[in-house]
Amino acid sequence: MNLTKTENKYLKILNKKHILLPTKHKKPLVKGWNNYYQEKRTIEQLLTLNSEYSLRTGIKVTNDYYFVALDLDDEWAQERIKDTRYILTNKGIHRYFLIKELPKSCFLLNKYGRIIGELHSKGRFVVGIGSIHQLGTRYSLKGRVNLPWSLKFEKLTELQEYLAERNIFSAGWGKTGTENFRSLEAYKPKKLKQKLTKQQVYYQKKAQLEKSVNQQKSNICYLCLVSFKKKSTIIKSHLSGKQHRENWKTYQNEKVLSKNLY
């Protein structure tokens, strides 16, 4: 089924390579989609291919605003969130938002602490308008034409107030119960561990060993990074050992290679 003119207009800001995602039965069809991924096909092409596509959430759609979505399956919550355009899904609704301060994905609970939906942000996605659910339901745009495209928020506190006014509360992923109500959290990317080079690892271990040796007044084999007290028999045994001889051979090979390169 083709998109309507209104749906095309509604999706214009989201019809971008870094937001579109090919899916089938709500499962991504590309590996590494959660990293840097650019979809070359249009929404129409993706719908022709699989009758489905998705929109990655937590992604910037303008220089200032991120795209996030509410996924609500609870009828009680749906009635409180239909004050602008919304997307009718197989068993609930999606509500799109634009926000400057990116929230962390979380559960949405009612005032009794029961799950009524989810907030989808960075690392998640929602099935897009025009897609056909495997049970035959079409994801369709609803609401009056003259209603706003989407609500915009500057701060997380503004979105929090919007939800609280409708008795919708946020909780940590997988958490339920009123005791787990909490304010929306800002999304913080995980810090990637910097991989040390072989040389950096060596000098790190060398510094640690020298520190311990200074306290014990021991000697060091800087090739193997091992220490021992002043006993000639121990030193001779180590120098003639397999580990030391292999390390010496590696050192000599690397020395020759380095000389040839430079």
MOVENUR-V928123 format. One record per pair of residues at least 12 apart in sequence whose C-alpha atoms are under 8 Angstrom apart, sorted by sequence separation. I is the first residue (numbers start at 0). J is the second residue. If there is no record, write none. Layout:
BEGIN
i->I j->J
i->I j->J
END
This chain:
BEGIN
i->20 j->32
i->56 j->68
i->105 j->117
i->106 j->118
i->126 j->138
i->128 j->140
i->168 j->180
i->169 j->181
i->170 j->182
i->216 j->228
i->217 j->229
i->104 j->117
i->105 j->118
i->168 j->181
i->169 j->182
i->170 j->183
i->77 j->91
i->80 j->94
i->104 j->118
i->105 j->119
i->169 j->183
i->212 j->226
i->77 j->92
i->104 j->119
i->104 j->120
i->205 j->221
i->208 j->224
i->21 j->38
i->74 j->91
i->103 j->120
i->104 j->121
i->208 j->225
i->17 j->35
i->19 j->37
i->20 j->38
i->72 j->90
i->73 j->91
i->102 j->120
i->103 j->121
i->208 j->226
i->17 j->36
i->18 j->37
i->19 j->38
i->72 j->91
i->101 j->120
i->205 j->224
i->223 j->242
i->16 j->36
i->17 j->37
i->18 j->38
i->71 j->91
i->72 j->92
i->204 j->224
i->223 j->243
i->16 j->37
i->17 j->38
i->70 j->91
i->71 j->92
i->222 j->243
i->16 j->38
i->70 j->92
i->71 j->93
i->15 j->38
i->16 j->39
i->19 j->42
i->70 j->93
i->159 j->182
i->223 j->246
i->16 j->40
i->21 j->45
i->69 j->93
i->70 j->94
i->159 j->183
i->222 j->246
i->68 j->93
i->69 j->94
i->222 j->247
i->23 j->49
i->68 j->94
i->69 j->95
i->14 j->41
i->22 j->49
i->24 j->51
i->68 j->95
i->69 j->96
i->156 j->183
i->14 j->42
i->23 j->51
i->25 j->53
i->67 j->95
i->68 j->96
i->155 j->183
i->22 j->51
i->23 j->52
i->66 j->95
i->67 j->96
i->155 j->184
i->21 j->51
i->22 j->52
i->66 j->96
i->67 j->97
i->155 j->185
i->21 j->52
i->22 j->53
i->66 j->97
i->67 j->98
i->20 j->52
i->21 j->53
i->65 j->97
i->66 j->98
i->19 j->52
i->20 j->53
i->64 j->97
i->65 j->98
i->76 j->109
i->19 j->53
i->20 j->54
i->64 j->98
i->65 j->99
i->19 j->54
i->20 j->55
i->64 j->99
i->65 j->100
i->18 j->54
i->19 j->55
i->63 j->99
i->64 j->100
i->65 j->101
i->18 j->55
i->17 j->55
i->18 j->56
i->76 j->115
i->18 j->58
i->2 j->43
i->13 j->54
i->17 j->58
i->1 j->43
i->73 j->115
i->86 j->128
i->72 j->115
i->73 j->116
i->89 j->132
i->57 j->101
i->71 j->115
i->72 j->116
i->57 j->102
i->71 j->116
i->89 j->134
i->70 j->116
i->71 j->117
i->13 j->60
i->69 j->116
i->70 j->117
i->89 j->136
i->12 j->60
i->69 j->117
i->70 j->118
i->88 j->136
i->89 j->137
i->69 j->118
i->70 j->119
i->88 j->137
i->89 j->138
i->68 j->118
i->69 j->119
i->87 j->137
i->88 j->138
i->67 j->118
i->68 j->119
i->87 j->138
i->88 j->139
i->67 j->119
i->68 j->120
i->86 j->138
i->87 j->139
i->97 j->149
i->67 j->120
i->86 j->139
i->87 j->140
i->96 j->149
i->97 j->150
i->98 j->151
i->99 j->152
i->100 j->153
i->102 j->155
i->66 j->120
i->86 j->140
i->87 j->141
i->95 j->149
i->96 j->150
i->97 j->151
i->98 j->152
i->99 j->153
i->100 j->154
i->101 j->155
i->85 j->140
i->86 j->141
i->95 j->150
i->96 j->151
i->97 j->152
i->98 j->153
i->99 j->154
i->100 j->155
i->84 j->140
i->85 j->141
i->96 j->152
i->98 j->154
i->110 j->166
i->68 j->125
i->84 j->141
i->85 j->142
i->98 j->155
i->109 j->166
i->110 j->167
i->84 j->142
i->109 j->167
i->110 j->168
i->83 j->142
i->84 j->143
i->108 j->167
i->109 j->168
i->83 j->143
i->84 j->144
i->107 j->167
i->108 j->168
i->81 j->142
i->107 j->168
i->108 j->169
i->114 j->175
i->57 j->119
i->58 j->120
i->84 j->146
i->107 j->169
i->108 j->170
i->113 j->175
i->56 j->119
i->57 j->120
i->58 j->121
i->83 j->146
i->84 j->147
i->106 j->169
i->107 j->170
i->112 j->175
i->113 j->176
i->56 j->120
i->57 j->121
i->83 j->147
i->84 j->148
i->105 j->169
i->106 j->170
i->112 j->176
i->56 j->121
i->57 j->122
i->83 j->148
i->84 j->149
i->105 j->170
i->106 j->171
i->111 j->176
i->112 j->177
i->121 j->186
i->55 j->121
i->56 j->122
i->57 j->123
i->83 j->149
i->105 j->171
i->106 j->172
i->111 j->177
i->112 j->178
i->55 j->122
i->56 j->123
i->83 j->150
i->105 j->172
i->106 j->173
i->108 j->175
i->110 j->177
i->112 j->179
i->55 j->123
i->56 j->124
i->104 j->172
i->105 j->173
i->106 j->174
i->108 j->176
i->112 j->180
i->55 j->124
i->56 j->125
i->106 j->175
i->54 j->124
i->55 j->125
i->53 j->124
i->54 j->125
i->53 j->125
i->54 j->126
i->53 j->126
i->54 j->127
i->52 j->126
i->53 j->127
i->51 j->126
i->52 j->127
i->51 j->127
i->51 j->129
i->52 j->130
i->51 j->130
i->50 j->130
i->51 j->131
i->103 j->183
i->50 j->131
i->51 j->132
i->102 j->183
i->103 j->184
i->102 j->184
i->103 j->185
i->104 j->186
i->46 j->129
i->102 j->185
i->103 j->186
i->46 j->130
i->101 j->185
i->102 j->186
i->103 j->187
i->80 j->165
i->100 j->185
i->101 j->186
i->79 j->165
i->33 j->122
i->76 j->165
i->33 j->123
i->76 j->167
i->25 j->126
i->24 j->132
i->24 j->133
i->6 j->128
i->2 j->128
i->2 j->129
i->1 j->129
i->0 j->129
i->6 j->140
i->5 j->144
i->9 j->148
END
